[in-house]
C-alpha cells in the first residue's frame, strides 16, 4: 500500500540517489525496482550488495569444487 493511496510502485533512482514513484520515475536505465514500499526502494542498493556478495561467495565455492 502506498502512502498516497494510489497503489503505485516505488523505485530507487541511481542517477538522483532518491526514491521515486510512478508519478515521477526516471527512465528504466536509471532505476531499480519496482518495489512495493518506499523503504524497500530506499534499501535497494544494500540488497544489491548483499546479493552480489552471496553470488561471489557461491562462485568461489563452485570454482573450488572443480579442482
Phi and psi in degrees as a GROMACS rama.xvg file:
@    title "Ramachandran Plot"
@    xaxis  label "Phi"
@    yaxis  label "Psi"
@TYPE xy
-89.5589  159.326  UNK-2
-66.3651  -31.2769  UNK-3
-92.7153  2.94634  UNK-4
78.6532  4.8429  UNK-5
-80.8387  -14.7573  UNK-6
71.526  18.9094  UNK-7
-80.7622  -169.698  UNK-8
-114.812  165.622  UNK-9
-122.346  149.844  UNK-10
-137.074  151.511  UNK-11
-101.647  121.034  UNK-12
-89.6559  118.207  UNK-13
-78.2007  -13.5692  UNK-14
-84.6529  -43.9149  UNK-15
-102.443  -7.3101  UNK-16
55.8112  54.059  UNK-17
-154.463  164.303  UNK-18
-80.6137  135.4  UNK-19
-125.841  159.363  UNK-20
-114.256  174.719  UNK-21
-54.1393  -31.2251  UNK-22
-73.5428  -23.5181  UNK-23
-139.205  30.3294  UNK-24
-77.5965  139.5  UNK-25
-72.8763  172.135  UNK-26
-57.6952  152.329  UNK-27
-54.7077  -31.1108  UNK-28
-67.8407  -11.0223  UNK-29
-110.129  0.80327  UNK-30
-127.308  155.025  UNK-31
-110.736  139.276  UNK-32
133.786  -173.114  UNK-33
-84.9704  156.078  UNK-34
-121.354  156.278  UNK-35
-84.0363  -12.4397  UNK-36
-141.391  157.736  UNK-37
-64.2333  -36.5754  UNK-38
-63.3017  -42.9122  UNK-39
-62.0443  -42.1054  UNK-40
-64.6502  -40.8283  UNK-41
-64.3308  -28.1902  UNK-42
-95.7662  11.1943  UNK-43
-59.1319  -44.8742  UNK-44
-66.6827  -35.4037  UNK-45
-64.0352  -42.1071  UNK-46
-64.0891  -41.2441  UNK-47
-60.6213  -45.4214  UNK-48
-61.8897  -44.9723  UNK-49
-61.0265  -43.7272  UNK-50
-65.6539  -42.4849  UNK-51
-61.3569  -42.4655  UNK-52
-62.8678  -42.117  UNK-53
-64.993  -41.6447  UNK-54
-68.0901  -38.7194  UNK-55
-62.6963  -41.2449  UNK-56
-64.3873  -41.002  UNK-57
-65.8676  -41.3332  UNK-58
-60.5869  -42.9983  UNK-59
-64.485  -42.0451  UNK-60
-62.5782  -44.5717  UNK-61
-62.462  -44.5872  UNK-62
-62.9007  -35.662  UNK-63
-70.6374  -25.6151  UNK-64
-72.1304  -28.4924  UNK-65
-79.2198  -0.914995  UNK-66
